[in-house]
C-alpha cells in the first residue's frame, strides 16, 4: 500500500522520509537543505536564492514538479550544491504527505522504536513460515500476491488467537 493510499484510508504512517539524492553522500547539499515555500510554490536554497516552479512532467506514473534558478552560475556555494549548470529540485505532487510523516516522526523520537517492535515480529513470523528462504514465485505481481497471501494467513492466525475460531467464523459469515 502506498503512502497516498494509506493517507486516503486514514492510516497513520510511521517511516522515515526517503533520502534518494546522491548529493549528500557526495558532500553536497541534499534536498532536505532546501526549504519548500508553499505560498510561493518555490524552494529556497542554502544561499538564500529562490528556486521557482518551472514545469511538471510524469515519471513512473507520478506527477513531478521541477524547480531551479539561474542564479547558480554566480553563487559562491555552487561547488557545495551541484556539478551541473544549476541545481534542480524535483517535487512529487503528494510530497506534502511525506513531509507530514517526517514531522510526526521528528516530534516523536520513539515512533521508529515502536514501529520496529510491532512490525518486525510479524515479518519474522511470516519469514519463518515461508521456510526463512525466498519467495517461490518470480516477477513483482506474483511476489506481491505471494506476500499478500502470507500477510492474510498471518492476520487470520492472529485473529483466531485473539478472538477465537468460532467468533471469527461468525464475523466472516455476517
BELKAKA-V314981 format. One record per residue. N is the residue number from 0. RES is the residue in one letter. SS is DSSP state (@ for helix, = for strand, . for the rest). D_CENTER is the distance of its C-alpha to the mean C-alpha in whole Angstrom. Layout:
BEGIN
N_RES_SS_D_CENTER / N_RES_SS_D_CENTER
END
This chain:
BEGIN
0_X_._11 / 1_X_._8 / 2_X_@_6 / 3_X_@_9 / 4_X_@_12 / 5_X_@_11 / 6_X_@_12 / 7_X_@_15 / 8_X_._16 / 9_X_._16 / 10_X_._14 / 11_X_._13 / 12_X_._9 / 13_X_._9 / 14_X_._7 / 15_X_._7 / 16_X_._6 / 17_X_._6 / 18_X_._9 / 19_X_._10 / 20_X_._14 / 21_X_._17 / 22_X_._19 / 23_X_._18 / 24_X_._19 / 25_X_._22 / 26_X_._23 / 27_X_._22 / 28_X_._20 / 29_X_._17 / 30_X_@_15 / 31_X_@_14 / 32_X_@_18 / 33_X_._18 / 34_X_=_19 / 35_X_=_18 / 36_X_=_21 / 37_X_._20 / 38_X_._24 / 39_X_._25 / 40_X_._21 / 41_X_=_22 / 42_X_=_20 / 43_X_=_23 / 44_X_._23 / 45_X_._24 / 46_X_._28 / 47_X_._28 / 48_X_._28 / 49_X_=_26 / 50_X_=_24 / 51_X_=_24 / 52_X_=_23 / 53_X_=_24 / 54_X_=_23 / 55_X_=_20 / 56_X_=_20 / 57_X_=_18 / 58_X_=_16 / 59_X_._15 / 60_X_._16 / 61_X_=_13 / 62_X_=_15 / 63_X_=_15 / 64_X_=_17 / 65_X_=_19 / 66_X_=_21 / 67_X_=_24 / 68_X_._27 / 69_X_._30 / 70_X_@_31 / 71_X_@_29 / 72_X_@_33 / 73_X_@_35 / 74_X_._32 / 75_X_._33 / 76_X_._29 / 77_X_@_29 / 78_X_@_29 / 79_X_@_26 / 80_X_@_24 / 81_X_._24 / 82_X_._27 / 83_X_._27 / 84_X_._29 / 85_X_._26 / 86_X_._23 / 87_X_._21 / 88_X_=_17 / 89_X_=_15 / 90_X_=_13 / 91_X_=_11 / 92_X_._13 / 93_X_._11 / 94_X_@_9 / 95_X_@_11 / 96_X_@_9 / 97_X_@_6 / 98_X_@_10 / 99_X_@_11 / 100_X_@_9 / 101_X_@_10 / 102_X_@_13 / 103_X_@_13 / 104_X_@_12 / 105_X_@_15 / 106_X_@_17 / 107_X_._17 / 108_X_._18 / 109_X_._19 / 110_X_@_15 / 111_X_@_14 / 112_X_@_17 / 113_X_@_18 / 114_X_@_15 / 115_X_@_16 / 116_X_@_19 / 117_X_@_19 / 118_X_@_16 / 119_X_@_18 / 120_X_@_21 / 121_X_@_20 / 122_X_@_19 / 123_X_@_22 / 124_X_@_24 / 125_X_@_23 / 126_X_@_23 / 127_X_@_27 / 128_X_@_27 / 129_X_._26 / 130_X_._29 / 131_X_._26 / 132_X_._26 / 133_X_._24 / 134_X_._23 / 135_X_._27 / 136_X_._26 / 137_X_._24 / 138_X_._22 / 139_X_@_19 / 140_X_@_20 / 141_X_@_23 / 142_X_@_20 / 143_X_@_18 / 144_X_@_21 / 145_X_@_22 / 146_X_@_19 / 147_X_@_20 / 148_X_@_23 / 149_X_@_23 / 150_X_@_20 / 151_X_@_23 / 152_X_@_26 / 153_X_@_24 / 154_X_@_24 / 155_X_@_27 / 156_X_@_29 / 157_X_@_27 / 158_X_@_28 / 159_X_@_32 / 160_X_@_32 / 161_X_@_31 / 162_X_@_33 / 163_X_._35 / 164_X_@_36 / 165_X_@_39 / 166_X_@_37 / 167_X_@_34 / 168_X_@_36 / 169_X_@_37 / 170_X_@_34 / 171_X_@_33 / 172_X_@_36 / 173_X_._36
END
